[in-house]
Amino acid sequence: MKKTPIIILLLTAVVLFGCAPEKKIRRGFSFKQPQQKVKSEEFSSLSTPQEIQPLFYPMPPEQPRLQLLLSFTKEKFSEFRGGNKYFLQFERTYDIGAVKGKIYISDRTYKKIIVVDIEKKELSQIIGDYESAGIWVTEDDYKFVADFNNRQIVVFDDKNKLVRVYAYTDQFDKPLDVAVYKNKIYVCDVNKHKILVIDNDSGKTIQEIGGIGTKEGTFYKPTHVIVDREGNLYVNDFFNFRIQKFDRDGNFLKKFGYAGDTLGAFARPKGLDIDREGHLYVVDAAFENVQIFDDNTTDLLLFFGGFGLVPGSMYLPNGIYIDYHNVEYFKEYADANFNVRYLVYVGNTLGPIKLNVYGFGKWIGDPLPEIEKGKNK
C-alpha cells in the first residue's frame, strides 16, 4: 500500500511532550527518533533485560515521558511454561486486559483469551464455547468478553470459569467490545451503530446510546468502548474518524480527532484507553502508531510508534491497555534515570512483534539541557 509523504512523517515523527516554564505542553517535531536494530529472534524474555539502548518518547534532551521496556514475539511467549505443551501461540493480538500478575490477550486467530502469568511465567487459555473479540477485566478479575460470532457477552470469574452469558433474543447483532462500570455493562455493537447499556443483574438492555449518523452523539460503525473511573464513556466512532466522550448518563460531552493525515487526525482508529490523569491513548492502524490526547482540551500531546519489525514498532496495531498493577515485573527494563508510573501495552495483529510494553513516567536523572526553538542552549 502506498503512503503519502505526510503519512510517512506521521509514522516517524514524535510530538514533543514536555513541561515548559509556564507548565504548558511543549509541542514540536523530532525526526531523529532512532530505531532499535535488533533481530526478532534476539528478543529477550522476562528473565533477562534487553541489552539495547533505551528508546524514549520524546528523546532527550526533551523530557522523556515514555520508554519502551520490552517487546514480545510469539516465540518468546511459547517459552513460558505451558506454551509448547498446549501449542499456545499468538497470531493476531486483538485486545488486552490485566490484573496483578497476569495479562489477558484476546487473539483473533485462535479466538480465545490467552492468560500470560508473568509471575509464574506460564501460559494458559480460557477454554469455552466462545470466540473472543474485545475484553474487559474488572478489579476482582472477572473477564467480560465480546463474542460477536455468537452474538453474546460471556463472563468468566477469577478462576476462569464461565459464570454467565448475556444473550437475549436479538439483543446484539455484532458486539465487538465491552466495558463495565458498577452495575452497568456497555456493549459496542458495530452493526447497530450503538452502545447498548445492559443491567448486570437482569441482563436486559436499559439504555441505547447513539444510532447511525454523523452528528455528535451518533455513530457510524463504532468498534471500541472504554469507561473511566468516573463512569464517563469513550467510544471509537470508527467511520466518523473520531472518539466521542459521554457522561455516565449517556449525554454527549466532546469529541477527539477528525478524518485526515495530519497530527491529531485519524485514518483507521482502533483501541483506546485512558490513564488516571486524563491522558487518552488511541491506536491508529493506518498510521501504525498511538496518539495521546489531553482529556480536558482534546489537544494532541504526543504520539509514538511507527511501522516496523523491530522492538517498539507496530504492524496493524489494535489493542491497547494501561496497567497500574504490574509495574514491578518490568522495572528492571527501565532506564535507571526513568521512574515508571504505569505500563502501556500495545498489541499488533501482524508482524513478529505481538506485544509491546512501554512505561509511562518521569525522568529522574541529571537535569537535561534546556531547549530553545528546537535547539540545545
Backbone torsions as a table, in degrees:
resi	resn	phi	psi	omega
1	MET	NA	130.4	-179.4
2	LYS	-81.5	143.2	179.4
3	LYS	-120.0	144.7	176.6
4	THR	-73.0	158.4	177.2
5	PRO	-55.6	-34.2	-180.0
6	ILE	-64.5	-42.2	179.5
7	ILE	-65.5	-38.5	178.0
8	ILE	-60.8	-40.8	177.4
9	LEU	-63.9	-38.3	178.5
10	LEU	-61.9	-33.9	-177.8
11	LEU	-76.1	-18.5	-175.8
12	THR	-114.6	-18.7	-174.8
13	ALA	-85.7	159.6	176.2
14	VAL	-128.7	127.0	174.4
15	VAL	-77.3	126.6	-174.8
16	LEU	-72.1	130.6	-173.6
17	PHE	-123.3	88.5	-177.1
18	GLY	-137.9	-176.8	-177.5
19	CYS	-110.7	112.5	175.6
20	ALA	-75.9	166.7	-179.4
21	PRO	-54.8	-31.5	179.2
22	GLU	-84.5	9.9	179.5
23	LYS	64.5	29.4	174.0
24	LYS	-99.9	162.7	178.9
25	ILE	-72.1	131.3	174.6
26	ARG	-87.4	127.7	-177.9
27	ARG	-118.6	154.4	178.3
28	GLY	162.3	-171.4	-178.9
29	PHE	-118.0	150.8	170.2
30	SER	-137.8	116.4	-178.5
31	PHE	-101.4	16.5	-176.1
32	LYS	-108.1	18.9	179.5
33	GLN	-68.3	117.8	-177.2
34	PRO	-75.9	151.8	170.7
35	GLN	-98.8	141.2	179.6
36	GLN	-80.9	120.7	-176.7
37	LYS	-91.8	79.2	-179.0
38	VAL	-129.4	131.5	178.1
39	LYS	-68.8	147.8	-175.6
40	SER	-61.0	-32.4	-178.1
41	GLU	-75.9	-7.0	-179.6
42	GLU	-97.7	6.3	-179.3
43	PHE	-62.7	144.3	176.7
44	SER	-91.0	160.2	174.8
45	SER	-97.4	-172.5	-179.1
46	LEU	-64.4	-18.2	-174.7
47	SER	-76.4	-21.4	-175.9
48	THR	-138.2	126.9	177.7
49	PRO	-62.6	151.8	178.4
50	GLN	-72.2	131.4	179.7
51	GLU	-95.1	66.4	179.1
52	ILE	-137.2	163.7	-179.1
53	GLN	-67.1	140.2	179.5
54	PRO	-58.7	141.1	177.4
55	LEU	-111.9	112.6	-176.5
56	PHE	-110.7	155.9	172.1
57	TYR	-133.0	120.4	-16.3
58	PRO	-71.6	168.5	-179.1
59	MET	-76.7	144.6	171.7
60	PRO	-56.5	147.6	14.5
61	PRO	-83.7	3.9	168.0
62	GLU	-64.3	155.2	178.8
63	GLN	-71.8	112.6	180.0
64	PRO	-65.8	140.0	175.8
65	ARG	-119.3	-22.9	179.1
66	LEU	-132.1	142.2	171.8
67	GLN	-130.7	134.7	170.6
68	LEU	-68.2	125.0	-179.6
69	LEU	-100.8	-42.0	-174.1
70	LEU	-161.5	146.1	172.8
71	SER	-125.1	131.7	-179.2
72	PHE	-106.3	139.2	166.2
73	THR	-107.5	167.4	179.3
74	LYS	-67.4	-26.0	177.8
75	GLU	-64.6	-41.9	179.2
76	LYS	-72.0	-34.7	174.5
77	PHE	-62.2	-37.6	-177.6
78	SER	-69.9	-14.8	176.9
79	GLU	-75.8	-15.6	174.2
80	PHE	-64.8	148.3	179.7
81	ARG	-58.9	133.4	-178.7
82	GLY	96.8	-19.8	-177.4
83	GLY	-64.8	-51.6	179.5
84	ASN	-74.1	-36.4	-177.5
85	LYS	-59.7	-42.2	-176.7
86	TYR	-105.4	11.6	177.9
87	PHE	55.0	36.4	179.2
88	LEU	-79.3	128.0	178.8
89	GLN	-139.1	167.5	175.2
90	PHE	-118.3	128.7	178.1
91	GLU	-116.9	-54.3	-177.3
92	ARG	-132.0	96.5	179.9
93	THR	-71.1	113.8	-175.5
94	TYR	-97.7	-48.3	-178.4
95	ASP	-146.0	163.2	-170.6
96	ILE	-140.6	145.4	171.7
97	GLY	-146.8	172.8	-178.1
98	ALA	-162.1	153.9	165.5
99	VAL	-134.8	-178.5	180.0
100	LYS	-58.3	119.7	176.4
101	GLY	84.4	-3.4	-175.8
102	LYS	-141.1	144.6	172.2
103	ILE	-120.5	132.8	178.2
104	TYR	-107.8	129.2	-178.2
105	ILE	-125.1	124.9	174.6
106	SER	-89.5	118.6	-177.7
107	ASP	-106.5	123.3	-175.3
108	ARG	-81.7	-9.9	172.6
109	THR	-81.5	-49.4	-179.4
110	TYR	-87.9	-13.2	172.4
111	LYS	59.0	35.5	177.9
112	LYS	-138.1	166.0	174.6
113	ILE	-92.4	123.0	177.0
114	ILE	-101.8	131.7	-177.6
115	VAL	-98.3	119.5	176.0
116	VAL	-102.3	105.0	178.3
117	ASP	-86.1	99.5	-175.1
118	ILE	-79.7	-12.5	175.6
119	GLU	-82.4	-46.0	179.9
120	LYS	-91.8	-8.6	-175.6
121	LYS	56.0	54.9	-179.9
122	GLU	-128.5	152.6	173.2
123	LEU	-115.5	142.5	173.1
124	SER	-150.1	177.0	-177.2
125	GLN	-133.1	142.1	173.4
126	ILE	-83.0	107.7	-176.2
127	ILE	-82.2	158.8	178.0
128	GLY	149.8	172.6	-179.4
129	ASP	-90.9	78.1	179.4
130	TYR	-154.8	161.0	175.1
131	GLU	-129.7	108.7	-166.5
132	SER	-78.9	142.7	167.8
133	ALA	-123.3	-106.4	178.9
134	GLY	-74.0	151.1	-179.7
135	ILE	-135.8	142.7	174.3
136	TRP	-127.9	126.0	-178.7
137	VAL	-110.0	123.5	-179.2
138	THR	-82.7	169.5	-179.8
139	GLU	-61.9	-29.5	178.7
140	ASP	-94.7	20.4	170.5
141	ASP	69.4	34.0	169.9
142	TYR	-94.9	135.4	-177.5
143	LYS	-106.9	118.7	174.0
144	PHE	-100.9	122.6	-171.6
145	VAL	-122.2	129.1	175.2
146	ALA	-83.8	122.5	179.7
147	ASP	-118.0	91.5	-172.6
148	PHE	-75.2	-26.8	179.3
149	ASN	-66.7	-38.1	178.7
150	ASN	-96.8	4.3	176.4
151	ARG	53.4	56.5	-177.2
152	GLN	-155.1	165.1	170.3
153	ILE	-115.0	123.9	179.8
154	VAL	-109.6	147.6	-175.8
155	VAL	-126.1	131.0	176.8
156	PHE	-118.0	142.5	-177.9
157	ASP	-83.9	-169.8	-177.0
158	ASP	-69.7	-11.6	175.2
159	LYS	-101.1	7.9	-179.8
160	ASN	66.0	30.0	175.2
161	LYS	-98.1	139.0	178.3
162	LEU	-65.9	126.4	-178.4
163	VAL	-119.0	-20.6	-179.2
164	ARG	-165.1	152.3	174.3
165	VAL	-130.0	129.6	175.5
166	TYR	-104.0	114.0	-177.5
167	ALA	-167.5	67.7	171.4
168	TYR	-67.3	158.0	-178.2
169	THR	-57.1	122.9	178.5
170	ASP	60.0	18.4	178.7
171	GLN	-66.5	-40.7	179.6
172	PHE	-121.2	148.1	173.2
173	ASP	-103.0	-58.5	176.5
174	LYS	-145.3	82.3	-179.9
175	PRO	-75.6	118.1	-177.3
176	LEU	-98.8	-27.8	-175.2
177	ASP	-149.6	164.6	-176.2
178	VAL	-149.5	146.8	174.6
179	ALA	-142.4	155.9	-175.0
180	VAL	-131.6	134.9	173.2
181	TYR	-140.3	114.6	-177.9
182	LYS	53.0	-118.0	-175.0
183	ASN	-98.8	15.2	-178.9
184	LYS	-115.7	139.6	175.8
185	ILE	-114.1	124.2	-178.5
186	TYR	-103.5	118.6	-176.3
187	VAL	-112.2	124.1	178.5
188	CYS	-89.6	110.0	-179.3
189	ASP	-106.0	108.3	-172.8
190	VAL	-69.2	-33.4	-178.5
191	ASN	-79.4	-31.2	177.2
192	LYS	-83.9	-9.3	-179.1
193	HIS	57.7	38.9	-174.9
194	LYS	-142.8	160.5	164.0
195	ILE	-103.7	119.1	179.4
196	LEU	-95.6	127.3	179.8
197	VAL	-98.7	118.3	-174.5
198	ILE	-108.6	134.4	173.0
199	ASP	-73.8	125.7	-175.0
200	ASN	-61.9	-33.8	-176.5
201	ASP	-80.1	-52.3	-176.2
202	SER	-82.8	-25.6	-175.9
203	GLY	79.5	4.5	-177.2
204	LYS	-91.2	153.3	175.9
205	THR	-75.4	121.8	-177.9
206	ILE	-108.4	-9.9	179.2
207	GLN	-163.4	150.7	173.5
208	GLU	-126.5	131.3	-179.4
209	ILE	-114.7	128.9	176.2
210	GLY	102.5	-138.5	-169.0
211	GLY	121.6	156.7	-173.0
212	ILE	-67.2	136.3	178.6
213	GLY	161.8	179.3	179.5
214	THR	-115.0	-10.8	179.5
215	LYS	-71.5	160.9	176.4
216	GLU	-58.4	133.8	-178.5
217	GLY	93.0	-6.6	174.6
218	THR	-114.7	165.2	-175.3
219	PHE	-130.9	159.8	167.3
220	TYR	-134.1	102.5	-179.2
221	LYS	61.2	61.8	175.3
222	PRO	-68.6	144.1	-174.1
223	THR	-124.8	-25.5	-175.7
224	HIS	-138.5	148.6	179.4
225	VAL	-143.7	142.2	172.0
226	ILE	-138.1	163.3	175.5
227	VAL	-129.1	135.2	179.2
228	ASP	-88.0	-175.5	-174.1
229	ARG	-69.9	-16.0	177.6
230	GLU	-98.1	-1.2	-180.0
231	GLY	92.3	6.0	175.5
232	ASN	-73.0	145.8	-173.4
233	LEU	-108.3	135.2	176.3
234	TYR	-122.9	129.0	-174.5
235	VAL	-126.5	131.1	171.7
236	ASN	-80.1	103.7	178.2
237	ASP	-87.2	82.8	-161.2
238	PHE	-55.5	-58.4	-175.0
239	PHE	-83.6	-0.6	167.1
240	ASN	-99.4	1.5	172.7
241	PHE	54.1	52.8	-179.4
242	ARG	-159.9	161.6	170.7
243	ILE	-109.5	130.7	179.0
244	GLN	-111.0	141.1	178.4
245	LYS	-112.8	136.7	178.5
246	PHE	-128.5	154.2	174.2
247	ASP	-80.5	179.7	-174.8
248	ARG	-65.5	-16.3	177.7
249	ASP	-94.9	1.4	177.7
250	GLY	89.9	13.6	178.6
251	ASN	-85.7	134.2	179.8
252	PHE	-63.7	136.3	179.2
253	LEU	-114.2	-51.5	-176.4
254	LYS	-165.9	173.5	177.6
255	LYS	-133.8	156.2	178.4
256	PHE	-123.3	133.6	172.9
257	GLY	81.7	178.3	-177.4
258	TYR	-167.1	170.7	179.8
259	ALA	-75.1	133.4	177.3
260	GLY	159.3	-178.7	179.7
261	ASP	-122.3	30.4	176.7
262	THR	-110.1	172.2	179.2
263	LEU	-60.4	132.8	-179.3
264	GLY	88.0	-5.8	178.9
265	ALA	-95.4	170.1	177.7
266	PHE	-126.8	145.4	172.1
267	ALA	-115.9	-37.4	178.8
268	ARG	-150.6	69.4	-176.6
269	PRO	-65.5	142.8	-178.4
270	LYS	-129.2	-123.7	-174.3
271	GLY	-65.9	158.1	179.7
272	LEU	-148.0	156.1	175.0
273	ASP	-158.9	162.7	-177.5
274	ILE	-135.1	139.2	179.8
275	ASP	-89.1	-178.1	-174.1
276	ARG	-77.4	-10.2	179.2
277	GLU	-102.3	3.9	177.6
278	GLY	87.9	31.2	172.2
279	HIS	-98.9	114.2	-178.2
280	LEU	-93.6	118.9	179.7
281	TYR	-98.2	131.1	179.4
282	VAL	-133.1	125.7	176.9
283	VAL	-82.5	141.5	171.9
284	ASP	-126.1	115.6	-175.6
285	ALA	-75.3	-19.6	177.4
286	ALA	-82.2	-47.9	175.9
287	PHE	-73.2	-19.5	-178.3
288	GLU	55.4	52.5	177.0
289	ASN	-151.0	-177.3	175.4
290	VAL	-124.5	130.9	176.7
291	GLN	-107.2	141.9	-179.8
292	ILE	-115.6	126.1	-177.8
293	PHE	-115.2	152.0	172.8
294	ASP	-82.7	126.4	-175.4
295	ASP	-66.6	-29.9	-178.4
296	ASN	-77.2	-47.3	-173.8
297	THR	-97.7	-16.7	-172.4
298	THR	68.0	10.6	178.9
299	ASP	-72.7	149.1	172.5
300	LEU	-76.3	130.0	-179.5
301	LEU	-102.4	-39.1	-172.8
302	LEU	-166.2	150.3	165.0
303	PHE	-137.7	154.5	-175.3
304	PHE	-147.9	161.9	-179.4
305	GLY	112.3	-140.9	-175.9
306	GLY	120.7	152.3	-176.5
307	PHE	-66.1	144.4	175.4
308	GLY	166.0	177.9	-178.9
309	LEU	-120.4	16.2	-178.1
310	VAL	-112.2	165.9	-178.9
311	PRO	-51.7	135.4	179.5
312	GLY	88.5	-14.7	-179.6
313	SER	-85.7	169.8	-174.7
314	MET	-131.2	148.7	178.8
315	TYR	-142.1	101.6	-172.4
316	LEU	49.2	62.3	178.4
317	PRO	-68.4	153.6	179.9
318	ASN	-137.7	-63.3	-174.2
319	GLY	-86.5	147.4	175.3
320	ILE	-144.7	145.5	-179.1
321	TYR	-150.8	134.5	177.2
322	ILE	-99.0	126.1	-171.1
323	ASP	-124.6	115.9	175.2
324	TYR	-94.7	-7.6	-170.2
325	HIS	-85.7	-28.9	-165.0
326	ASN	-119.8	26.2	-179.6
327	VAL	-58.9	-38.5	-175.8
328	GLU	-60.1	-28.7	-178.1
329	TYR	-76.7	-14.3	-177.2
330	PHE	-120.3	2.8	-177.1
331	LYS	-60.7	-32.0	-177.1
332	GLU	-65.1	-17.7	-179.9
333	TYR	-90.3	-8.3	-178.5
334	ALA	-81.6	146.5	174.4
335	ASP	-61.4	145.3	-178.5
336	ALA	-61.4	-22.5	-179.2
337	ASN	-94.5	7.8	-175.6
338	PHE	-126.8	122.6	-179.4
339	ASN	-97.2	113.8	-176.9
340	VAL	-84.2	128.0	179.1
341	ARG	-98.9	-36.9	175.2
342	TYR	-154.0	167.4	-178.8
343	LEU	-102.8	151.3	174.2
344	VAL	-127.1	116.2	176.3
345	TYR	-97.5	134.7	174.4
346	VAL	-129.8	124.8	-178.5
347	GLY	-103.8	143.6	178.2
348	ASN	-107.0	144.6	177.2
349	THR	-93.2	-15.3	176.3
350	LEU	-133.8	165.6	177.0
351	GLY	88.5	172.5	-176.1
352	PRO	-75.7	-23.3	-176.4
353	ILE	-91.3	114.2	-175.6
354	LYS	-91.9	-27.7	-177.9
355	LEU	-151.6	125.3	172.1
356	ASN	-102.9	137.1	178.2
357	VAL	-115.8	117.7	178.2
358	TYR	-112.0	155.8	173.6
359	GLY	-115.5	129.4	174.3
360	PHE	-97.5	131.8	-177.7
361	GLY	-170.9	-145.8	-172.1
362	LYS	-141.2	141.3	175.4
363	TRP	-72.4	126.0	-178.6
364	ILE	-120.1	7.8	179.7
365	GLY	-81.8	-162.0	178.0
366	ASP	-59.2	147.2	179.7
367	PRO	-54.5	136.7	178.5
368	LEU	-83.8	154.2	179.3
369	PRO	-58.7	140.8	175.8
370	GLU	-69.8	152.0	-177.1
371	ILE	-117.3	136.1	177.1
372	GLU	-132.0	117.8	179.2
373	LYS	56.3	39.1	174.8
374	GLY	81.3	3.5	-178.9
375	LYS	-125.5	151.9	176.2
376	ASN	-69.3	144.3	174.9
377	LYS	-76.3	NA	NA
